[in-house]
Amino acid sequence: MKQYKQVNALRVISGVSRGRKLKAVPGSHTRPTTDKVKEAIFSRIGPYFSGGIVLDLFAGTGALGIEAISRGMDRGVFIDINPKSIEVIKENINAVSQTNQAEIYRNDAKRALKVCAKRELKFDLVFLDPPYKLEVTEEILQHMDSLSLFEKEAIVVVEHDAVHTYNENIGKLQSARRVVYGDTAVTFYDYVSE
């Protein structure tokens, strides 16, 4: 099993919570997004927002969703199945004073998405960073599409192993760009509603 280096200095890069420090998940099985990759992601999709809802699925530390709220998203939904991750997300949300803007759920991704659909939530921005070994990304994106969870013109950001390439079209999602940073790749999708 691949081990990940512990990242000591996680922080919010920009926006109202700029410079606030975030905790990492204890252990070596999560791989927080580096500041370099995070900055590149937000330069591509923002860098700032005028409202909307962000979904941070397989949230880990919650750093990407927290960054999006800091940069102008109205609120975020954070989902992870790991109890340690949920604990860290709650601490990080408190540290940046976003408790009124965040919903945090410990659940299996597919079950959590069904709950979101029952609540008729639609997401403007989605971060998807499952453990590389799971290889569930395309299945989850198709599931989200079938549940009508994407807002018109939503953006999806998939962080994955650089050796893997995803299909250009997944449901109504169209690949807009793929960028490689060392052994990590980020694929950006635009939601094209009919």
N, C-alpha and C positions, 0 to 999 in steps of 0.2 A: 504494500500500500504506500502511495506517495505521501511523504511527510511535508508539511509546509512550515516555513520559517515563521517564528512568532514575530509579529509586527509590534513594536513598542510604542510608536508615536502615531496613533490615528487621530485625525482632527477634521473639523469642518473647514473646507477651503475658502468658501465665499458666501456672501449673503448675510442675513441678520445674525446668524450664529457663527460667523467667521472666527477662526482661531480656537474655538472650543475643543477641548480634548475629548476623545471618545475611548471607551474601553474595548479591548479585543476579547474574543471568546477564549477562555483558558484551554490549553492543550494545543495540539499541532494538526488538528483535522479540518480547521477552517482556513481559508486563505483570503484575508481582507484585501479589497481592491487597493492598490497602491495609489498614492496621491497623484503620481504621473498619469496613470490610467484614468483615474477619476476626473482629473482636470481635462484630459483629452475627450472623455465622454461628454462632459457638460459643455465644452466648447462646441462640440458637434450638435448637441440637441437643444441648447439654450442660447447663451449660458444662464439666462434668467427667465422666469415664467410669470405669467399674469393669472395665477389661479389654476385650478384643476386638482385632480386626485392622482396620486402616485401609488403604485403597488410595488412593494419590495418583496418578491417571492423567493424563498430560500434565503431569507434576509441576513442570516449570520449575525453581524454586529448592528445591522440597520443603517450603516453609514451612507449608502447610496440614497435611500429614502429620506434620511435626515438631511442630506445635502440638498436634495430636491426641494424639501420644505423650506430650508434656509434660503434657497434661491427663488422662492415665490409660489410654490405649490400650496394650495389651501390646506390639504391634509394628506395623510398617508396611511396605507394599510400594510402592516408588516406581518409576514407569515413565515414561520419556521417550525419544524417538528422537534428540534433539539431543545430540551429544557434549559441548558446552559446558555444557548443563544437567546432564548426568550428573556432570561434574567438580564443578560447584557444589553439587549435592545431596550428593555424598560429603564435600566440605569442610564443609558445613553440619551434616551428621550427626555428623561428628567434633567440630565446635565445641560441640555440645550433648551430647556423650557418649552418643549413642544407637546406636553401631555394633552392639551386640549385639541391638538391637531392630529393625533395618532391613535390608531386602533391596532392592537397587537394580539395575534392569535397563534397559539401552539396547536398545530394541526397538520395532517397530511395535506399536501398541496391540492390534490384533486377535490378532497372533501371541502377544504376551505374555499375553493373557487365556486363550488356549488352553493355554499352559504352566501357568498358575494352575489351570485346570480339571483338567488331568492330575494335578496335585499335590493335587487335592481341597480347595483353599483356598476358604473362604467368608468374605466380608467383612461386617463389622458397619457400617462407615462407608466411603463412597466419595466422593472429591472428583474431579470431572470438569470440567476447564477447558481444552478444546482451543482452538487458534487459532480465532478467530471465523469466519474465511473457510472453514474446513474443513466446517462444517455436518454433522458426523458423530455428534453426541451421541445422537440417538434410535436410530440404527443400532447404536451401541456398547452402549447400555443394553439393547436387545433381544437383542443378541449375548450380553451378560452373563447375562441372564435365561435364555436358551436353554442356557447352559453351567452353570446352577445355581451361580452365583458369589455369590449373596446369602445371607447368614445370615438366619434368621427375624427379622423386625422391623428389617431393615437400613435405614439412612438414606442417601440419595444427595443430594449437594449439587452442583448444576450452576451454574457461573458462566458468563455469556454476555452478548452484546450486548443492551442494553435494548430495542432495536427488535424483537427476536425473542421470540416466545412459543411454548413447547413444548406438545405435547399433554398433557392432564390425566392420561391413562393411557398408559403404555408398558409392555407386557407386564404383569407383576404389580406394577408401580410405579404409585403414585397420587400425584398432585401434592398436596402439603400446603399449600404457600404459595409465593408469588412476591413478591420485594421488589426495588425498584429503587433504586440508589445512583448518581445521575448517569447516565453512559452505560453503566453495568454493571448487570446484573440477576442475581439469584440465585434459582433455582427449587429448592425442596426436595421430594424424593420420599420416600414411605414404601413399603417393600416389604411387600406383603400376600400372605403365602403361603396356599395353599389348605388 
